[in-house]
Amino acid sequence: MVEIWTNSAGMPSQVARRAERAEASGYDGMTTVDSQNLSGDCYVALAMASTGTEKLKLGTGVTNPFTRHPAVTACAIATVQAVSQGRAVMGIGRGDSALAHLGFSPSPVPKFENYLERLQGYLRGEEVPFEPGGNVDALRLANQPTSSKIEWIRPGRYPKVPVDVAATGPKVIAAAARHADSITFAVGADPERIRWGMETARAARTNAGLAPEMSFGAYVNVVVHDDPEVGRRLGEGGVSLFARFSAMHGSAVGPTSPEEKRVMEGIHDAYDMTRHSRAGSPQAAVITSEFASEFGIFGSPAYCLDRLRRLVALGLSRLVIVGSSAGADPDEAAGAEQRFVEEVLPGLKQIANVEL
């Protein structure tokens, strides 16, 4: 089965209500933003969301390796795993808005990879070596830990929380392929770019002596509207957010056409982090109709379903649907989301089951 997820942000009580609606609508899972200056705490939100749902999977979308020690991150998501009876997913990336609003850029890939290793150790209930630089010896205790372990995480009590990496560039894809349980690509809706990401991950696993296959997913910007231009305007904030990941440091990565390269790098140059992911922002103004039609999916229910069918056919295990952006007309946004739920989601779930 290919899982269809939605996303959320905001205060925990709002997320809890959205989770209930998502489960009732037929979604398989929901991610929650982790960006402390822009949104409420994701783990409180996920725990609250678990109490009003029974089957919906719940994940961070996404956390980062900077704002919390890996033991704290593991403990938080393991707590969600416990209260949800095994429905948690640990979504993580290098960090973006959460770090920018603290004055930092995304975590370097080697540090990110090291964090993934330690995080997985904690989630497996293993003893994890202390990081260099610790000074617990200064306390002169009679006895003290010689390594770090989350004592209450015991294998067998609940399934281990799977770690899913949100990845765009080849170095992060490779690190995720070596250490994560799954990868959700943030490269747009062009099958060529997603196929490139899958091939990059498989090559990295083969080079590491691992079986090449693993679970893959994709974040996809989708807005249902009979006028694709209206749909594009509703979703332009999210498109600018995800497209910037492909040019995070100014140069586009992955297979790109000249138009895609120009727009991705233009989004980077125009990006206003104080208007992160918002419609009507300077970065959203860079998006062209041609770029939007390749990077995202905007149009009628039949058109959206056809485009999503092509992605399912690649062998993806999860699609995270990113709809209208913050700052978009709320009535138009609500109408577009309702049309996706009523006119696209049922058909997409049928296709996903048949393709698998």
BELQUI-V384368 format. One record per helix or strand of 3 or more residues. SS is the DSSP state (a for helix, b for strand). FROM is the first residue (numbers start at 1). LEN is the number of residues. If there is no record, write none. Layout:
{{SS,FROM,LEN} {SS,FROM,LEN}}
This chain:
{{b,3,6} {a,12,14} {b,29,4} {a,42,10} {b,57,4} {a,70,14} {b,88,5} {a,97,4} {a,109,15} {a,136,4} {b,162,6} {a,170,10} {b,182,4} {a,191,17} {b,215,10} {a,228,18} {a,258,13} {a,273,3} {a,284,3} {a,289,7} {b,297,3} {a,301,12} {b,318,5} {a,330,26}}
